[in-house]
Amino acid sequence: MQADTVAKDVDVLGKLNTGYIDSVQRSNVRWFEKNLAEDFLNSNPDCSLVDREGFLDQVGRPAPFTNLRAEDVRIRVLGDVAIIHARTRYTWADGRDASGRYTDIWARRGGQWVCVAAQVVRG
């Protein structure tokens, strides 16, 4: 794969990653409807596995935290698949600071990147 193509993909995926984090914080289901694959699966911190519909239901509820942000974002493009690893920091409603990690897997389908899987871990 050419370096300029990879660089362009990393830029697009970086923006999608920012959109993902912002949309979790704002409970923006519409963003997820547009950017999740129909066969999307999410592994939750409680070890449950939810499909796209279950995730949309989850994310549609008000977030139980504020100040969600991603740090140490690493984007790896492997052809038509990309993996994003990152750390999160956020504040619970009671004021406690917390952190976690996530891994999102994206696939290029029909010329567009869509998220096919995610895993969230809270520390």
Residue pairs with C-beta under 8 A, 6 or more apart in sequence:
1 77
1 79
6 77
9 77
9 82
9 108
9 113
10 75
10 77
12 113
13 75
13 77
13 82
13 84
13 106
13 113
14 73
14 75
16 35
16 106
16 113
16 115
17 70
17 73
17 75
17 84
17 86
17 104
18 70
19 31
19 35
20 31
20 35
20 104
20 115
21 68
21 69
21 70
21 88
22 28
22 31
23 31
23 32
23 59
24 59
24 63
24 68
25 63
25 65
25 66
25 68
26 63
27 59
27 60
27 61
27 62
27 63
28 59
29 56
29 59
29 60
32 55
32 56
32 59
33 56
35 113
35 114
35 115
36 52
36 55
36 56
36 114
36 115
37 52
37 107
37 109
37 114
37 115
37 116
38 52
39 51
39 52
39 116
40 51
40 52
40 55
40 114
40 115
40 116
40 117
40 118
41 49
41 50
41 51
41 52
41 116
41 117
41 118
42 49
42 50
42 54
42 55
42 58
42 117
42 118
42 119
42 120
43 49
43 117
43 118
43 119
43 120
44 50
44 58
44 120
45 100
45 120
45 121
45 122
50 58
55 118
64 92
64 93
65 90
65 91
65 92
65 93
65 98
66 90
66 91
66 93
67 89
67 90
67 91
68 88
68 89
68 90
69 88
69 89
69 90
70 86
70 87
70 88
71 86
71 87
71 88
71 89
72 85
72 86
72 87
73 84
73 85
73 86
74 84
74 85
74 86
75 82
75 83
75 84
76 82
76 83
76 84
76 85
80 107
80 108
81 105
81 106
81 107
81 108
82 105
82 106
82 107
82 108
82 113
83 103
83 104
83 105
83 106
84 102
84 103
84 104
84 105
84 106
85 101
85 102
85 103
86 101
86 102
87 99
87 100
87 101
88 99
88 100
88 101
88 102
89 97
89 98
89 99
90 97
90 98
90 99
90 100
91 97
91 98
92 98
98 122
98 123
99 122
99 123
100 120
100 121
100 122
100 123
101 120
101 121
101 123
102 118
102 119
102 120
102 121
103 118
103 119
104 115
104 117
104 118
105 115
105 116
105 117
105 118
106 113
106 114
106 115
106 116
107 113
107 114
107 116
